[in-house]
Amino acid sequence: MTKPKTTRPPTAHITPFGLRMQPELKERLEAAAQEAGRSLNAEIVARLEQSFEPRQTMILIDEFENMLHGVLAEIKKAQ
């Protein structure tokens, strides 16, 4: 699967930004980055960008809620 090309400025024009975080959070971000095939920095940037897109966040919440309702219905049937 080919990643879509993005139109971002070259990294030479991006100001470095130091970030402190708990080791457990860093481990979780590293695992998510590896799963997504991105660097740790790219994972953090993607998650930050997504946080500014409330519509996308609501879609994800709705999908999760629907999935959860389905799982709960299956559990109820099995009882």
ZIPEVEN-V320287 format. One record per residue. N is the residue number from 0. RES is the residue in three letters. PHI is phi as a letter, one per 40 degrees, with the letter a starting at -180 (none if undefined). OMEGA is omega in whole degrees, -180 to 180 (none if undefined). Layout:
# ZIPEVEN-V320287
[[N | RES | PHI | OMEGA] [N | RES | PHI | OMEGA]]
This chain:
# ZIPEVEN-V320287
[[0 | MET | none | -178] [1 | THR | c | 178] [2 | LYS | c | 177] [3 | PRO | c | 178] [4 | LYS | c | 177] [5 | THR | b | 179] [6 | THR | b | 179] [7 | ARG | b | 177] [8 | PRO | c | 177] [9 | PRO | d | -176] [10 | THR | c | 178] [11 | ALA | c | -178] [12 | HIS | c | -179] [13 | ILE | b | -180] [14 | THR | c | 177] [15 | PRO | c | -179] [16 | PHE | b | 178] [17 | GLY | c | -178] [18 | LEU | a | 175] [19 | ARG | b | 177] [20 | MET | a | 178] [21 | GLN | c | -179] [22 | PRO | d | -180] [23 | GLU | c | 179] [24 | LEU | c | 179] [25 | LYS | c | 178] [26 | GLU | c | 180] [27 | ARG | c | 178] [28 | LEU | c | 178] [29 | GLU | c | 179] [30 | ALA | c | 179] [31 | ALA | c | 179] [32 | ALA | c | -180] [33 | GLN | c | 180] [34 | GLU | c | -179] [35 | ALA | c | -179] [36 | GLY | g | -179] [37 | ARG | b | 172] [38 | SER | c | 177] [39 | LEU | d | 179] [40 | ASN | d | -179] [41 | ALA | c | 178] [42 | GLU | c | 180] [43 | ILE | c | 180] [44 | VAL | c | -180] [45 | ALA | c | 180] [46 | ARG | c | 177] [47 | LEU | c | 179] [48 | GLU | c | 180] [49 | GLN | c | -179] [50 | SER | c | 178] [51 | PHE | c | 179] [52 | GLU | b | -175] [53 | PRO | c | -180] [54 | ARG | c | 179] [55 | GLN | c | 178] [56 | THR | c | 180] [57 | MET | c | 177] [58 | ILE | c | 179] [59 | LEU | c | 178] [60 | ILE | c | 178] [61 | ASP | c | 179] [62 | GLU | c | 179] [63 | PHE | c | 180] [64 | GLU | c | 178] [65 | ASN | c | 179] [66 | MET | c | -180] [67 | LEU | c | 177] [68 | HIS | c | 178] [69 | GLY | c | 179] [70 | VAL | c | 179] [71 | LEU | c | 177] [72 | ALA | c | 178] [73 | GLU | c | 178] [74 | ILE | c | -179] [75 | LYS | c | 178] [76 | LYS | c | -177] [77 | ALA | c | -177] [78 | GLN | c | none]]
